[in-house]
Structure formats: C-alpha cells, structure tokens
Amino acid sequence: MHAPDLLINLLGTGYGLILVAAMFVRTRLTEAMRIDALFIPHYSEKTRPLNLLAGLLVAGYALYSLLTHPL
C-alpha cells in the first residue's frame, strides 16, 4: 500500500470513529461532523442514530481496506 492510500484509509477510520462518537458524545467536534446535519434539513435527536450507521460503514470499509491490501 502506498503512503497516500494509507493516509486516506487512516483518515476514513478516524472520521468513522468520530461519527460513531457523535451518537453518544456531544462536543463541538462531534456536532460539527454529524452527517445527519449535512443531509437532513430538520435534523434532531431522532436522526442522530444515522451517524452511528454511517460511522460503522465508513470506519469498517477503511479498516477492511487497510487489512486486505498488503503494505
């Protein structure tokens, strides 16, 4: 795996973890990174679980890419 691929996968994993944290933790960082706030016009606490789903998908794919491609 080349350095740019590694960097992108690590950033994807970090963003996925931030999205998962946005489900449980309310800080400035997690509120700014909420994906439901980007796509849903009237987001609320009811739409917060979308961050968990999106975070698991993003982090899972990034980790899968890191583990399946040799360095």
N, C-alpha and C positions, 0 to 999 in steps of 0.2 A: 504494500500500500504506500502510495506517495504521501508526502507531507501535506499537500492541500486536502487530500481525501481524509486523512487522519484528523486534521483541524476541523473540517466540516462535520465529520461524524461526532467529534467531541462537543462541538457547539450544539449539534442536534440533540445529543444526550443531555446537555445542560439545560437547553430550552425545554425539553420534555420534562425534566425534573422540576423546573420552575412552574410549568403548567400543572403538574401533579400537586405541588405545594400550594398553588393558587386555590385548590379545592379546600384546603384545610387552614391555611395561614393567610392573614390579611395584613400585608405590608405594602409599602409604596411600590416595591419591585414587582411583587406578585399581582397587584392590582393593575399595574401598567402593562403587564404581559398577558393578561387574560384574553384568551382567544374568543370567548363569547362576547366580550365587549367590542371586539373588532367587527363581528359579523351580524350580530343581532341588535336591531335598533333600540329596543327597550329591554336591555339585559337587567337581570336581577339575581337574587339569591337562588331562584329556581333554575336559572341557566348555568349556575356555577359548576354542576357536575360535567358539563361538556368539556371543561378544562381537564378534568381527570381522564376522560376518554381520549381526548386529543393528546395529552401528555404521555399517556401509556403507548399510544400508537407511534408518536414521534420518537420517544426515547427507545422503545422496543426496536423500531426499524434501524435507528442509528447504532444501537448495540449489536444487533444482528449483522449489520454491515461491518462493524469493527471485528467481530469474532469470526466471520466467514471468509474474509479476504486476508490472505497472508501478508505479513509485513515485508 
